[in-house]
């Protein structure tokens, strides 16, 4: 096949408006039901219960791994957040004791209320079979909403949150790697000229190795990040011991006094303090990787105390030497330790970048399940973690955008001015959806919901308001990326809905039309396989093959593929064959309905599953009939442009012959045009 076809694999929900009732369609999906809920795969667990030592060892490994993937972004924030706070508006905030205590207090309570309380304690309870993220939360809320408009509004809120998350994902790798490499300037100022080229090389290499999968490189992430957090704590302890008065910054009255005495500076500082909690949305989205308990253990036992100690240490250093504000993180350690620290910081920032890249893959996949993006070719890179995936299209698009950002800004401090506004929008969207979740799912009393919105929501509104000032100086960048992505997703949602209706009209209903189509048609020996996009809809390839050959094979197989949540489905459980029933008591002779259920780590090799070594339904003489649709617009220029754009996006989907391992020399492709 020389062209790619529409996605035949049921791997996610379609827009409700594009999902008309189809006779016999038993698995119609809606935006709030992303995947079939499959029974547990005992084979993936070895068929035996884990012993207590094995369970504890596995929990330990999950906790360490969570440090590497989940907390990479938050864990590298000390590299630039304090420095940025005192660099905003050309150093408007002087590094005097009052301001230092106030900002460190703001940082501590932001970590405590936003990361620890909101996400780790509260929001992570809102999950869908262990999966989290703003899109999942939106889907959960949509299930309880009454009316299609309310459901759609909830989903759109989640989609907007996902787009702004992606907008900040463009900045995270750039600012993280740049801030680490800039440590070279502390060692030797003459090395300033090589910072950007080194950052470009590192980022390019990082994105290029994605195709090998995070499953292979991820095993090293946890130990490295564990070492990183231990280093953060050790670097901070010395300066806390020298200036124990900095511990008083843990009291919230320092943040309040700073805000009351200097409201303008307090508002300005919020734009930098938010940098200490960026990446927390990935914490929620990565629940499916490791589970909530492992993430909570990693935060409260390692990441949280290490970050607090380091920020207190930076505050203690500035109390001693205000001039250290030029780069307080690297100046915390002795000169002999700075080169090793730069190397470790570079490794940590690469891991932080890896986390947000993986989060972008997960976000794209969730959006495709909800019908807002096409089903991109997806490679699963871990045998146990469903969230560890690789999507080539997203990978290289993100690489291009990140490199543009690095070349355009060239400095982490300048880039920090563009950072934060998109993620604070995600905070507000998540809090709004969670408040609805509390009422609809948890049935919490109104006073608890109001308290949550006043305390957490109030802080997030302040963060968002402070970051609005960044729009002119660079904050427009993530918003522009988010706006473009939102436009693409809404375009896909609308036109895929029109395409689905047009496809069903073109193909016809299987159970009501197939008997009339085959009436009187001569039957030839052999078997023919027809892939079904939608259960209950007659494949266009059947009609085309009958009209072209004026005959039909004696044995007809209508194959529908469903990917489940579990990693693996036993071979004996993957294929279900049943006669094609036209009515409750009447079947179509020679026709069978075949449902293939596979795990997310399983390769859907149809020849192996249906051939002589599998179900024995096909042989080397079997003909495989596929349909490739072209799309045409109406009479006006916009309709023609939209149809062409939709077809271009649709062609990024993976070819069924490659995805399903269909013998290419036995595949018959029928091309037809659909008018949208």
N, C-alpha and C positions, 0 to 999 in steps of 0.2 A: 504494500500500500504506500502510495507516494504522498498521501495527505493524512492529516490527523482528523479524527472524527469526534463527534459529540460524546459526552461521558455516558457510558452504559452502566457504570457502577453506582449502585445506590449506596452513597456514603454520607448523605446528609439530607436535611430537610430542604424542601423547595418553598418558595413563597406561597402563602396560603391562597393568594389571588390567582396563582398559576397552577393550582392543584385541584382541578375540577374532579368531581366524583367519577370514578372509572369503574365500570362493572368488573367485579372480581379482584379489584385492587385491595389486597388485604394489608398492605404495608404502607399505605399512604402516610406521608410524613408532613409535619407542620413545623414552623420555625422553632417551636419549643420542644421538639423531640429530635435531638440531633442524631442519635444512632440507635440501632436496635439494642435492646437490653438482652444480652446473651447470658446463658447460664455459665457458671464458673467452669473454667477449663482445668479439670483436676490434673490433666497430664502435665500442664505447665508447672505444677507444684510437686511433681513426682509422686502424686497419689498418696502422700503420707503427711500427717500433721507434723509441724515443726516441733522439735524439742525445745525446752526452755533455753539452754545455752545457744542453740541455733537462732532462736527468735531474738535473744538479746544481742547476738553478734550482728544479725541483720539490721536491727534497729540502730546499732552503733554505726554501721556502714551507711545507712540511709541518712543519719544525722550529719555525718562528715560530708557525704555527697551533697546534701542540701546546702552546706556552707559554700561549696564551689559554684553551684548553679544558681541558687536562689538569692544569696546575699553578696554576690560579686559586685553589683552596682552600689548598693548601700555601703558595702565594706570599703570601697575605694573613695568614697566621698571625702574623707579627711584629707585627701591629697590637695583639694582645692577649695573646699567650702569656707573654712575660716579665713583663708587668704582673700577669697572673693568678697566676703562681708566687709572687710576693711579697705577694699580696692574700689568699691562701687562709687560712682559719681566723683571720680578722681580723688578718692580718699576722704570723702565727706565725714566718715566715722573715724574719729581719732582713736588710736589704740591706747587709751588711758584706762586705768583700773575700773572705773565705773562702766565704761562701754564694754570692756572685755568680760566682766562678770555678767552683764546683761545679755550679751550675745551667746555666751556659753550656756547660760540658763535657758535661753530660747531654744538652743539646739537640743539640750537634754530633754526638755518637755515636749518638743516636737517628736523626738524619737519615742518618748514614752506614750504620748497620746495617739499619735498617728500610726506608728508601726506596731508598738506593743499592744495598745488597747484596741484601736479600731480594727486593724487587720488580724493580728495574731489571736486576740481574744474573742473578737466579735464577728467580723465579716467572714472569716474562714469557716464559720459554721454554716454559711450559705453555700452549699456545694451540690453538684449534681453527680451522684455516684462517685464522689471523690474529686471531680473536676471543678476548677474554679476559674475566676476571671470575670471581667465586666460583661462580656458577651454571655457567659453562662448565667450570671446573676440576672441579666436582662431576660433571658429565656425562662428562668424560674419565675420571675415576676409576671411575665406574659401569660404563663399558665393559669394564674389566678385572676387575671384581669377579665372583666366582662366587656364583651363587644370587640369586634375586629379592630376598630380604630384605637382603642386603648391598648390592645395587644401589640399592634403595629408600632404605636408610640414608644412602648417599652423596648421593643427590639431596636428601633431607631436610636434610642438613647444609648443602648449598648454599642451599636455600630459607631456612633460618634465617639464614644469613649475609646473604642478600638482604633479609630483613625488617629486620634490625638496621641494615643500610646505609640503608634507607629511613627508619628511625627517626632516625638522625643527619642525614639529608637535610632533615628538618623544621627542625633547629636551625641548620644551616650558613648558609642565606640570612639568617636572623634575626641571628645573632651577627656575621656578616661585615658586613652593612650597618649595624647598630647601632654596631659598633666604629669604622667609618669616620666616621659622622655625629657620633659623640661627640668627634671632633676639634674640632668647633665650640666645645665647652666649654673647650678649651685657649685658644682665641682670645678667647672672651667667655663667662665662666661664666653670664651671664644667659640664654644661648641653650639652657640645659639643657632648658627646657620644650618646645622645638620638636624635640628629637631624635627622639622616638617618632613624632610626626605625619609628619615628613619621611621617616623610615624606612618608614612604612606606605605613603606615596605612591610611593616608589621601588620597593618590593617589588610593589605592586599593578600599577604600570606594567610592571615586568619580566615578570610572569606574563601580563599581557594581550597583550604583543607576541609571546609565544611562537607564536601562531597564524601569524605571518608567517614563522616558520622561522628556525632558527639559521644556515641556509645564507646568508641575506642579511646578518644582523648579525655572523656569525662572522668575516667577512673583516677586520673592524676589531679583533677581539679580540687577535690575535697582536701587532700593533704596539703596542697599548696596554699589554699585559702585558710586552712587551720594554722599553718605557719604564719600567714599574713596577719591573722587576728591576734595571734600570740605576740607578734612583733609590734602591732599597734599598742597592745597593753604594756609591753616592756618599755617602749619608747615613751609612753605617757607617765609611767610610775615615777621615774626619776624626777620629773619636773613637779609632780604632785608632792613628792617628799620635800623638795626644795621650797615649795610655796603651798603648804597645806591649806592656806586660806582660800585657795581656788575651789576647794570642795564645797564651800558655802554657795557656789553658783548653782548647786543642785536645788536650792530653795527657789520657788517660783517668784518670790518677792523681788528678786533681782531683775527678772524679766519685766515684771509689772512696773517697777520703779524706773527702769530704762524707758519703757513706753510712755509713762506719765511725764517724765522729765524731758524726754526728747521724742515726741510723737512722730516728727518728720523722719528722724534717723531710724526709729523703730520700724516704721513703715518701709523704709528703704532696706533695712537689714533683713526683713522677711523674704525679700527676693533672693538673698543668699542662703538664708537658713533653710529654705525649701530644698536646697541642693542636698541636704543631709538625709532627706527621705525619698529622693527620687529613686526609682527602682522598686519601690514597695509594691506597686501594682503587679510587677512580675512575680512577687512573692505569692500573691493571690492566684495569679494565672498558673503558677507552677505547682499547685496542689496535686495535680494529677501525676506529677513526676514522683513525688516522694511521700505524699500523704501529710495531713495537717500535723500529726504528732511529731514527726521528724523535723518539720520546719519549725515548730514551736520550740523543740529542744535545742535546735541549732541557734535560734535567736536568743532565748533566755539564758542558755548555759554558756554560749561562746560569743556570738556577734554583739549582742547588746552590752554586756559588761566591757568588752574590749573597746568598742566605739566610745562609750562614756569615758573610760579611762584615758583614751587618746585625746579626746576633745578637752578634757580637763587638763591634760598635760600640755596641749598647745596653749591653753589659756594661761597656765603657769609660766610657760616660756615667755609669753608676751608681757606678763607682769614684770619679768626680769629684764627683758630686752625688747622694747617696742619695735625696734628696727627689724626684728626677726619676722615682721609681717610680710616681708618680701617673699618668703616661702617658709612659713613656720613648720610645716610637716617635715621637710628634710633637714631643717636646722635644729630639730629636736635631738638628733643623734650626733655623736661625735664625727669628726671629719673622716676618720678611717672606716666608718660604717656606712657612709653615704653611697659609695659605689655599689656595695651589696644591696643596699636598700633600693637604689634605682632599679637594679635588676629584678629584685623581688616585686617592686611596685609595677614594673612593666609586665611581669607575669600575671600579677593580680588584675591589672586593668584589661589584659587580654581575656582573662576568664570573665571579668565583668562584662566585656563586650560580647563574649560567647553567650552569656545568659540572656542578654536582650535580643541577640540574633535568634536564638531558639524561641524566645517569646514571640518574635515576629512571625516565625513559622507557625506556631500554635494559633496565633491570632488570625492568620490568613486561613488556616484550616477551619477554625470555628466559623469564620465568616462565610466560607464556602458551604458549610453544613446548613447555615441559615438562609442560603440562597442569595447572598450578596457578592459572592465571587465565584468564578468558575473553579472546578475541581482540578487544581494544578497537579502535575506529577509529583507525588509525595513518596519519599524514601524513609522508611522506619529504620532508625539507626541503633535502637536498643531492643534487646529481647525481653525486657521487663517493663520499661517505662514507655507508656503509650505516648507521652508528650514529647519524647526525643525524636524529632523528625527532621528531614531535610527537604526543602522545596527549592529547586534550582532557580526558578524565575524570581522568587522573593530574594534569594541570596544575592544574585548579581544586580538586581535593582537596588538593593540596600547598599551594596558595595559602591556602586556608582555615586549614589547620593552622599555617602559618608566621605568619599574622596573629594567630592566637590566642596563639602563643608570644611574639610581640613585645609584645602588650598585657599579657600575664601577667607577663613578666619585666622588660621596660622598660630593662634595663641589660645590657651585654655581659659585665661581670664576674659578675653574678648568673647569666647564661645559661651562662657557662663552667662553672659548677658542675654543669650538667646534661649537659655535653658530654664525650664521651670513652668512656663505658662501653660504648655500643653498638658503636663502631668497634673497640674492643679485643676485643670478642667476635668481630667479623669477622676480625681479625688471627689469633686462635687457630684459628678454623675454617679459614681459608685455609692456615695452616701445617700443620694436621693433614692436610688433603686433599693438600697439596703433598708431605708426607712419604710418603704412600701413592703419590702419582704418581711420586716418585723411585724407589720400589721396583718398581712395576708397569710403568712406561713406560721410565724411564731405566736400570733395573736397577743402580742405584747400590749400592755396598757398604754394609753396615749401619753401619760406623763413620762414614761421611759423613752418613748420615741422623741418627744419634744426635748428632753434632756440631752439625748444623743445629738439631735440637730443643733441645739444651742452650743454645746461644748465642742464636739468634733466639727460639726458643720460651720460653726462660727470661726474656728481656727482656719479651716480650709477656705472660707470666703475671704478671710484676711490674706492668706497666701495668694489666692487668685488675684485679689485687688492689687496687691503689691507687684505681682508679676505682669500686670497689664502695662505697667510703665516700661517693660522691656520690649514691647512690640516694635517701637521705632528703631531701637538699637540692635535688633537681631531676633527678637521674639516672633517676628513675622515668619521666620523660616519654618519652624515646625507647624505653625498654623497653615502655611501655604501647602506644605506636604499633606497635612491632614485634609485640607479642603479639596485638593486634587483627588486624593484617595477616596474621600467621601463621594465626590462626583462620579468617580468610576464605579463605586459600589452601588450607588443608587441607579446609575445607568444600567448596570448589569441586572439588578433586581427587577427593574421595570421591563427591560427587553427580554430577559429570560422568561418572564411571565408570559409575555406575548408569544415568544417562541414556543413555549410549552403548549399553549392553547393551539397554535398553528400546527405544531407537530402532531398533536392528537387528532386534529381535524384531517390532517394529511394521511395519517396512518390508519385511523379508524379503530373501532373497538373490537378487540379480538373475539370475544365470545359471541357477539351479535353479528359480526361481519364475516368471520372466517368460513363458516359453512356455506354461505352464499358465494364467496369467492372461489371455493374449491369444488363447487357443484359441477359435475361433469368433466372436470379436468383430468386428463389421463395421468395415471400414476406410474412412475419409473422406479426400478429397484434402487435401494440405497437409503441413506440417511442424510437429512439436511438439518443444520443447526441455525437458529435465528436468535440473535441477542435482543433482549427486551430492555429498553430504557425504563419504561414504566409498566408495572405489572397490570395486565388487563388491556393493554394497548397493542394492536396488531403491528408488528414491525413492517415498515414500508418495504423492506427487502423481500418479504414474502409476496406481496402484491407485484413488485417489480419482476421477481424471478418467474412467477406464473405467467405474467404477460409476455416476458421475453422468451421463455422456453416452451410456453403452451403445455406445460406439464409440471408435475410436482413429485417429489420423492415419496415413497411409501411410508417412510418413518420421519416424523417431524418432531424436533426438539425445540421448545421455546425456553431459553435459558435466562434466568434473572440472578444477579449476583448481589449479595448483601454482606457488607463488612461489619463485623461485630466489635465490641469493646475489648474482648479478651485477647491476649497475645496469640493464642493458638487454638484451633479447633482440630480435634482428631480427624484423620482422613475418613474414617468410617462414619463420622457425623457431619461431614461437609456437604454431601450431596443428598438432596431429597427429590425423589421422582414420584409423580402422581399423574394419573390420566387427566387429560384435558376435558373438564366437564362443561358442557354447553348449558345444561340445566342440572338440577339436583339429581335427576335420574337418567341423564343422557350424556354420553361422552362422544368425542370426535375420534373415530377409528384411526389408529396409527399416530396420534398426536399425544405428546406428553409434556407436562410442565415440569421444568427442572429448576430447583432453587439451590444455589451454591452459597453456603455460609462459610466465611473465612474469618480468621482472627486478624488483628491489625498487623501482626508480624508475618502472616502467611502470604506466600506468593500464590496468586490465583492462576495456576497452570491448568487450563481447561483440558488440554490433551491428556495430562497425567490423571486428572480427576474423572474425566468422562471416557478415556480411552480403554484399551484392552487391559491395562494394569490397574485401572480404577473401576468405575461403575460399569464398564463394558458397553457403553451406549453408542460410542463412535468408533470408527476404524479409519484406515488410511484413505479410504475412498469417500469418506464423509465430506460434504461440501459445507463450508461455513459462510453464511450470508450476512453481510454487514451493510449498514446504511451510512452514507456521508451526506449531510445536509449543507447546502449553500443557502445563504440568506439574501433576500432582495428587498429593497424598500419600495415605498409607494412612488407617487408621481413627483413629490416635492424634493428639493435638494437635501433638507434635513433628514428625511426618512431614508434616503439612499445612503447618506453619510452614516447614520446611526446603524443601519443594517450592516454596512461594511465594517464599522468599528466593532459591532457585536461579533461578527464572524471572525475578525482578527483576534479578539479576546478568546473566543471559543476554540480557536486553533491552537491555543497554548495548552489545551488539555492533552493528556497522554493518548497515544494511539492504542485502540483496543487490541490490535494484533500483538503489540509488544507487551501490554499490561497483562493480557490474558494468555499469552504464549500460544496464540493460534497459529498453526502452520501457514506462513504467508502464501505458499503456492496453492493452498486449498481455500484461501479467502476470496470470496466474490464480493466486491464492493459496488453498491448501487448509489449513484449520485443523483440527487434531486434538489430542486430549489424551493425554498419556503418563502412566501411573501409575508412580511411582517407589517 
